Amino acid sequence: MKYEILNKPYFKPAINATEVQIYSNAPYTVITRDLSGDVADKPDDELIRLVLDQVAIEYDPTDKLNQLDRALVTVDEKLKELDEITKESKKRLDEAIKESKEQTEVIQGAFVEVMDLVGKLMEQPSNDTETKDN
């Protein structure tokens, strides 16, 4: 059946819903449903789909439940992928932190050595000082 919009959809602010009427000529059928929210500005084909989806849920929710089940399976798969990515990222981060700590220790050790050398150089009298004292 091919459906068309019968009357212009209109928004009912009191109930936060848009009334949509669709019809088919063969066999003649008129369906009126209140859709949640202000959807009056949506294209006709989308409004028709929304009304038919609403009717399908009312008369046979199994199809929509099956779609929901499939969506949940997809979400579970994506969550598992995300969990694996998170574990791998944590492992890489831990390795980077360990490497950074090791590099910091090496740099600190080198800094201490340089400071010791500077201290020793400061303790040694310079040639200019010896010459002036004579």
C-alpha positions as semicolon CSV with decimal commas, in nm:
position;residue;x (nm);y (nm);z (nm)
1;M;0,000;0,000;0,000
2;K;0,114;0,345;-0,084
3;Y;0,035;0,606;0,176
4;E;0,005;0,981;0,146
5;I;-0,048;1,261;0,396
6;L;-0,423;1,328;0,428
7;N;-0,418;1,654;0,626
8;K;-0,138;1,890;0,710
9;P;0,026;1,768;1,034
10;Y;-0,015;2,004;1,324
11;F;0,159;2,034;1,658
12;K;-0,046;2,019;1,979
13;P;0,159;2,206;2,242
14;A;-0,070;2,101;2,529
15;I;0,032;1,737;2,487
16;N;0,366;1,791;2,309
17;A;0,259;1,582;2,010
18;T;0,200;1,625;1,638
19;E;-0,116;1,481;1,488
20;V;-0,049;1,312;1,154
21;Q;-0,315;1,160;0,926
22;I;-0,217;0,931;0,641
23;Y;-0,431;0,744;0,389
24;S;-0,417;0,483;0,118
25;N;-0,665;0,447;-0,170
26;A;-0,626;0,075;-0,227
27;P;-0,764;-0,045;0,005
28;Y;-0,898;0,277;0,141
29;T;-0,742;0,324;0,482
30;V;-0,702;0,627;0,706
31;I;-0,464;0,624;0,999
32;T;-0,435;0,906;1,252
33;R;-0,167;0,907;1,519
34;D;-0,017;1,157;1,761
35;L;0,361;1,147;1,730
36;S;0,574;1,262;2,019
37;G;0,721;1,611;1,987
38;D;0,696;1,871;1,713
39;V;0,759;1,677;1,391
40;A;0,528;1,882;1,166
41;D;0,821;2,015;0,964
42;K;0,956;1,669;0,870
43;P;0,922;1,546;0,509
44;D;0,605;1,356;0,418
45;D;0,782;1,023;0,363
46;E;0,938;1,041;0,710
47;L;0,603;1,128;0,871
48;I;0,439;0,834;0,694
49;R;0,717;0,603;0,814
50;L;0,680;0,731;1,171
51;V;0,302;0,671;1,167
52;L;0,343;0,320;1,021
53;D;0,614;0,242;1,278
54;Q;0,377;0,355;1,555
55;V;0,098;0,133;1,419
56;A;0,338;-0,161;1,387
57;I;0,443;-0,121;1,750
58;E;0,080;-0,106;1,863
59;Y;-0,034;-0,415;1,672
60;D;0,279;-0,630;1,654
61;P;0,568;-0,515;1,872
62;T;0,777;-0,827;1,798
63;D;0,933;-0,672;1,487
64;K;1,043;-0,365;1,683
65;L;1,163;-0,583;1,970
66;N;1,370;-0,786;1,724
67;Q;1,518;-0,465;1,584
68;L;1,597;-0,357;1,938
69;D;1,761;-0,693;2,012
70;R;1,977;-0,661;1,700
71;A;2,071;-0,308;1,801
72;L;2,164;-0,430;2,150
73;V;2,386;-0,701;2,003
74;T;2,560;-0,437;1,793
75;V;2,602;-0,215;2,098
76;D;2,748;-0,506;2,296
77;E;2,995;-0,578;2,016
78;K;3,098;-0,213;2,002
79;L;3,140;-0,204;2,380
80;K;3,365;-0,511;2,366
81;E;3,573;-0,345;2,094
82;L;3,594;-0,029;2,301
83;D;3,697;-0,231;2,606
84;E;3,978;-0,397;2,409
85;I;4,092;-0,061;2,276
86;T;4,084;0,080;2,630
87;K;4,288;-0,212;2,765
88;E;4,544;-0,172;2,485
89;S;4,560;0,204;2,542
90;K;4,610;0,153;2,917
91;K;4,887;-0,097;2,848
92;R;5,060;0,150;2,613
93;L;5,015;0,431;2,864
94;D;5,165;0,219;3,143
95;E;5,462;0,136;2,919
96;A;5,507;0,502;2,829
97;I;5,495;0,603;3,196
98;K;5,751;0,336;3,285
99;E;5,981;0,448;3,003
100;S;5,936;0,811;3,105
101;K;6,029;0,730;3,466
102;E;6,338;0,543;3,349
103;Q;6,441;0,836;3,129
104;T;6,379;1,078;3,415
105;E;6,603;0,873;3,645
106;V;6,879;0,874;3,381
107;I;6,845;1,250;3,334
108;Q;6,846;1,308;3,709
109;G;7,160;1,094;3,744
110;A;7,331;1,288;3,467
111;F;7,226;1,616;3,628
112;V;7,376;1,508;3,963
113;E;7,702;1,416;3,789
114;V;7,715;1,752;3,612
115;M;7,647;1,934;3,938
116;D;7,927;1,737;4,109
117;L;8,165;1,833;3,828
118;V;8,060;2,198;3,849
119;G;8,111;2,187;4,227
120;K;8,459;2,041;4,188
121;L;8,547;2,301;3,927
122;M;8,426;2,576;4,159
123;E;8,647;2,443;4,438
124;Q;8,961;2,447;4,224
125;P;9,145;2,776;4,223
126;S;9,166;2,932;3,882
127;N;9,496;3,029;3,720
128;D;9,396;3,397;3,730
129;T;9,353;3,385;4,107
130;E;9,696;3,226;4,161
131;T;9,862;3,488;3,944
132;K;9,702;3,778;4,133
133;D;9,805;3,633;4,471
134;N;10,173;3,629;4,372
